[in-house]
Amino acid sequence: MKMANSLRAEVLNLYKNLLYLGRDYPKGADYFKRRLKNVFLKNKDVKDPEQIKELIERGEFVMKELEALYFLRKYRAMKQRYYSDTNKTN
């Protein structure tokens, strides 16, 4: 039972983190929130601890991909701000 509680806490933490990251999703926060909720509800009946761990790992991968997407978007915005003027003068 202790393992189930720790996995539950991990799943809740993953959901909260993804929900937080979804605020800046390119298609909108509402779109991301609906998709996130649907995915978690689809897997709510999974009881096998190993399968739950695999799903948590997949969720963590999605988190890393979202973070990379946001960093890339910020990098592109910064690059446009600082390097677009030099391209025009050359």
Z-matrix of the N, CA and C atoms (Angstrom, degrees):
N
C 1 1.450
C 2 1.535 1 111.09
N 3 1.333 2 116.18 1 -33.49
C 4 1.455 3 119.91 2 -179.68
C 5 1.528 4 111.14 3 -63.12
N 6 1.342 5 116.52 4 -38.05
C 7 1.453 6 120.97 5 179.49
C 8 1.530 7 110.17 6 -65.28
N 9 1.323 8 116.00 7 -40.03
C 10 1.461 9 119.82 8 179.45
C 11 1.526 10 110.80 9 -63.27
N 12 1.325 11 117.18 10 -39.45
C 13 1.459 12 120.36 11 178.80
C 14 1.524 13 111.77 12 -66.48
N 15 1.344 14 116.21 13 -40.20
C 16 1.464 15 118.75 14 179.58
C 17 1.530 16 110.29 15 -68.14
N 18 1.337 17 117.13 16 -37.28
C 19 1.464 18 119.96 17 177.09
C 20 1.522 19 110.58 18 -67.53
N 21 1.316 20 116.17 19 -37.10
C 22 1.469 21 120.23 20 177.68
C 23 1.524 22 109.95 21 -61.64
N 24 1.320 23 115.73 22 -43.82
C 25 1.462 24 120.31 23 179.00
C 26 1.528 25 110.62 24 -63.34
N 27 1.331 26 116.96 25 -40.13
C 28 1.462 27 120.70 26 178.03
C 29 1.525 28 111.30 27 -63.36
N 30 1.342 29 115.78 28 -42.26
C 31 1.459 30 120.46 29 -179.80
C 32 1.526 31 110.20 30 -64.76
N 33 1.321 32 117.08 31 -44.19
C 34 1.463 33 120.39 32 179.06
C 35 1.530 34 111.32 33 -63.26
N 36 1.312 35 116.20 34 -41.38
C 37 1.462 36 121.04 35 178.34
C 38 1.531 37 110.46 36 -63.65
N 39 1.324 38 116.79 37 -42.60
C 40 1.457 39 121.54 38 177.88
C 41 1.526 40 110.36 39 -61.49
N 42 1.336 41 116.91 40 -44.32
C 43 1.462 42 121.51 41 179.46
C 44 1.532 43 110.81 42 -60.77
N 45 1.323 44 116.07 43 -45.64
C 46 1.472 45 120.32 44 179.77
C 47 1.525 46 111.27 45 -62.91
N 48 1.324 47 116.63 46 -43.50
C 49 1.466 48 120.16 47 -179.89
C 50 1.525 49 111.54 48 -64.50
N 51 1.338 50 116.20 49 -42.89
C 52 1.459 51 119.45 50 178.70
C 53 1.526 52 111.03 51 -65.86
N 54 1.310 53 116.09 52 -39.53
C 55 1.463 54 120.41 53 178.23
C 56 1.528 55 110.15 54 -61.42
N 57 1.321 56 115.87 55 -41.01
C 58 1.465 57 120.74 56 177.97
C 59 1.531 58 110.98 57 -64.13
N 60 1.327 59 116.39 58 -45.26
C 61 1.462 60 120.32 59 -179.55
C 62 1.530 61 111.62 60 -67.47
N 63 1.308 62 117.19 61 -26.58
C 64 1.455 63 121.28 62 -177.34
C 65 1.515 64 114.29 63 -71.39
N 66 1.320 65 117.02 64 -9.85
C 67 1.471 66 120.13 65 -179.49
C 68 1.516 67 112.14 66 -59.68
N 69 1.321 68 116.85 67 -33.71
C 70 1.465 69 121.46 68 -176.14
C 71 1.523 70 113.16 69 -103.59
N 72 1.321 71 117.31 70 16.84
C 73 1.463 72 120.71 71 -176.79
C 74 1.526 73 110.04 72 -62.67
N 75 1.340 74 117.77 73 137.08
C 76 1.473 75 120.64 74 -175.55
C 77 1.535 76 114.85 75 -56.91
N 78 1.315 77 118.70 76 -33.70
C 79 1.469 78 120.47 77 -179.76
C 80 1.520 79 112.40 78 -87.07
N 81 1.312 80 117.43 79 1.90
C 82 1.457 81 121.51 80 176.95
C 83 1.521 82 112.67 81 109.09
N 84 1.319 83 114.94 82 150.64
C 85 1.462 84 121.27 83 -177.02
C 86 1.527 85 111.18 84 -67.83
N 87 1.333 86 117.45 85 -36.89
C 88 1.468 87 120.17 86 -179.63
C 89 1.522 88 111.62 87 -65.06
N 90 1.317 89 115.87 88 -41.84
C 91 1.466 90 120.59 89 177.28
C 92 1.522 91 110.21 90 -60.06
N 93 1.328 92 116.13 91 -47.60
C 94 1.462 93 120.58 92 -179.11
C 95 1.518 94 110.93 93 -63.06
N 96 1.324 95 116.96 94 -43.02
C 97 1.463 96 121.47 95 -178.38
C 98 1.527 97 111.05 96 -62.14
N 99 1.333 98 116.97 97 -42.62
C 100 1.473 99 120.30 98 178.13
C 101 1.514 100 111.07 99 -62.70
N 102 1.335 101 116.27 100 -46.86
C 103 1.464 102 120.03 101 -179.46
C 104 1.526 103 111.22 102 -62.41
N 105 1.331 104 115.94 103 -43.19
C 106 1.465 105 121.20 104 179.90
C 107 1.523 106 110.66 105 -61.01
N 108 1.319 107 115.97 106 -47.02
C 109 1.462 108 120.47 107 -179.47
C 110 1.529 109 110.76 108 -62.03
N 111 1.324 110 117.29 109 -42.54
C 112 1.461 111 120.88 110 179.47
C 113 1.524 112 112.05 111 -62.14
N 114 1.325 113 116.69 112 -41.51
C 115 1.467 114 120.37 113 -179.81
C 116 1.529 115 110.60 114 -65.37
N 117 1.326 116 116.24 115 -44.10
C 118 1.462 117 118.94 116 -179.29
C 119 1.528 118 110.94 117 -68.01
N 120 1.327 119 118.12 118 -37.90
C 121 1.468 120 120.47 119 178.12
C 122 1.528 121 111.34 120 -67.95
N 123 1.329 122 116.31 121 -34.92
C 124 1.464 123 120.07 122 178.68
C 125 1.533 124 111.13 123 -61.74
N 126 1.318 125 116.58 124 -33.62
C 127 1.463 126 121.22 125 -176.22
C 128 1.529 127 113.36 126 -102.75
N 129 1.327 128 117.49 127 13.91
C 130 1.463 129 119.46 128 -175.33
C 131 1.521 130 113.71 129 -68.91
N 132 1.319 131 117.72 130 -21.95
C 133 1.463 132 120.45 131 -177.74
C 134 1.521 133 113.67 132 -91.80
N 135 1.306 134 117.92 133 3.94
C 136 1.466 135 121.54 134 178.87
C 137 1.520 136 108.47 135 -71.57
N 138 1.334 137 115.90 136 125.35
C 139 1.473 138 121.09 137 -177.25
C 140 1.521 139 113.30 138 -112.32
N 141 1.324 140 116.93 139 -21.27
C 142 1.462 141 121.18 140 -177.40
C 143 1.531 142 110.50 141 -70.17
N 144 1.342 143 118.00 142 119.76
C 145 1.474 144 121.04 143 -178.32
C 146 1.531 145 113.59 144 -56.86
N 147 1.332 146 117.52 145 -37.35
C 148 1.463 147 119.95 146 -179.97
C 149 1.519 148 111.19 147 -66.40
N 150 1.321 149 115.89 148 -40.75
C 151 1.463 150 119.83 149 179.09
C 152 1.535 151 110.46 150 -68.35
N 153 1.325 152 116.44 151 -36.78
C 154 1.464 153 120.51 152 177.57
C 155 1.526 154 109.54 153 -63.39
N 156 1.322 155 116.83 154 -42.12
C 157 1.469 156 120.70 155 178.29
C 158 1.526 157 111.27 156 -61.68
N 159 1.345 158 116.78 157 -40.37
C 160 1.463 159 120.71 158 177.61
C 161 1.522 160 110.63 159 -62.87
N 162 1.329 161 116.50 160 -41.66
C 163 1.458 162 120.14 161 179.15
C 164 1.533 163 111.39 162 -66.52
N 165 1.333 164 116.24 163 -36.88
C 166 1.465 165 120.23 164 176.81
C 167 1.530 166 109.60 165 -64.17
N 168 1.338 167 117.17 166 -42.93
C 169 1.462 168 120.79 167 178.43
C 170 1.525 169 110.85 168 -61.77
N 171 1.332 170 117.01 169 -39.60
C 172 1.464 171 120.23 170 177.57
C 173 1.526 172 110.33 171 -63.83
N 174 1.325 173 116.19 172 -40.99
C 175 1.459 174 120.63 173 178.10
C 176 1.516 175 111.83 174 -64.19
N 177 1.327 176 117.02 175 -39.21
C 178 1.465 177 120.58 176 177.66
C 179 1.522 178 111.07 177 -66.49
N 180 1.337 179 116.11 178 -34.85
C 181 1.464 180 120.30 179 175.51
C 182 1.528 181 110.21 180 -63.39
N 183 1.326 182 116.51 181 -43.45
C 184 1.464 183 120.98 182 178.27
C 185 1.528 184 110.19 183 -61.81
N 186 1.334 185 116.70 184 -39.41
C 187 1.462 186 120.60 185 177.21
C 188 1.526 187 110.97 186 -59.74
N 189 1.312 188 116.42 187 -45.87
C 190 1.468 189 120.42 188 -180.00
C 191 1.520 190 110.99 189 -64.46
N 192 1.320 191 117.19 190 -38.28
C 193 1.458 192 120.68 191 178.49
C 194 1.526 193 111.18 192 -66.03
N 195 1.326 194 116.87 193 -40.01
C 196 1.465 195 120.45 194 177.36
C 197 1.527 196 110.68 195 -63.94
N 198 1.327 197 115.88 196 -43.48
C 199 1.462 198 119.12 197 178.34
C 200 1.526 199 110.75 198 -61.11
N 201 1.331 200 116.82 199 -41.08
C 202 1.465 201 120.48 200 178.66
C 203 1.526 202 110.35 201 -64.24
N 204 1.324 203 116.69 202 -40.54
C 205 1.463 204 121.22 203 177.90
C 206 1.521 205 111.07 204 -60.02
N 207 1.322 206 116.23 205 -44.76
C 208 1.463 207 120.43 206 -178.87
C 209 1.526 208 111.58 207 -68.15
N 210 1.335 209 117.26 208 -40.42
C 211 1.463 210 120.01 209 178.00
C 212 1.526 211 110.73 210 -63.91
N 213 1.323 212 116.11 211 -40.45
C 214 1.459 213 120.21 212 178.75
C 215 1.528 214 110.80 213 -64.24
N 216 1.317 215 116.61 214 -40.74
C 217 1.460 216 120.63 215 179.23
C 218 1.540 217 110.30 216 -64.03
N 219 1.336 218 115.82 217 -42.50
C 220 1.469 219 119.31 218 177.64
C 221 1.524 220 110.85 219 -65.09
N 222 1.320 221 117.00 220 -40.96
C 223 1.462 222 121.24 221 179.01
C 224 1.526 223 110.58 222 -61.21
N 225 1.326 224 116.66 223 -44.34
C 226 1.460 225 120.16 224 179.62
C 227 1.524 226 111.53 225 -63.10
N 228 1.328 227 116.13 226 -40.99
C 229 1.468 228 119.93 227 179.04
C 230 1.530 229 110.29 228 -64.08
N 231 1.322 230 117.20 229 -43.83
C 232 1.466 231 121.00 230 179.05
C 233 1.527 232 110.20 231 -64.12
N 234 1.315 233 116.35 232 -42.30
C 235 1.462 234 120.50 233 -179.00
C 236 1.521 235 110.20 234 -62.99
N 237 1.333 236 117.15 235 -41.75
C 238 1.466 237 119.80 236 178.27
C 239 1.519 238 111.51 237 -63.23
N 240 1.322 239 116.26 238 -40.35
C 241 1.469 240 119.64 239 -179.17
C 242 1.513 241 112.66 240 -64.00
N 243 1.334 242 115.45 241 -44.70
C 244 1.457 243 118.70 242 -170.53
C 245 1.526 244 114.46 243 -94.30
N 246 1.318 245 117.82 244 -21.52
C 247 1.463 246 119.09 245 -175.44
C 248 1.507 247 113.79 246 -112.65
N 249 1.307 248 118.96 247 -7.63
C 250 1.465 249 118.98 248 -179.60
C 251 1.532 250 111.20 249 -70.94
N 252 1.342 251 117.60 250 -32.12
C 253 1.455 252 120.99 251 179.23
C 254 1.520 253 112.05 252 -67.98
N 255 1.321 254 118.04 253 -36.52
C 256 1.463 255 120.53 254 -178.74
C 257 1.524 256 110.58 255 -70.20
N 258 1.316 257 117.50 256 -31.69
C 259 1.466 258 120.17 257 178.56
C 260 1.534 259 111.10 258 -69.80
N 261 1.305 260 117.16 259 -32.68
C 262 1.465 261 120.81 260 -179.04
C 263 1.519 262 111.82 261 -72.65
N 264 1.324 263 117.29 262 -32.55
C 265 1.464 264 120.13 263 -177.05
C 266 1.527 265 112.28 264 -79.83
N 267 1.328 266 118.37 265 -21.56
C 268 1.475 267 121.07 266 -178.64
C 269 1.482 268 112.26 267 -84.76
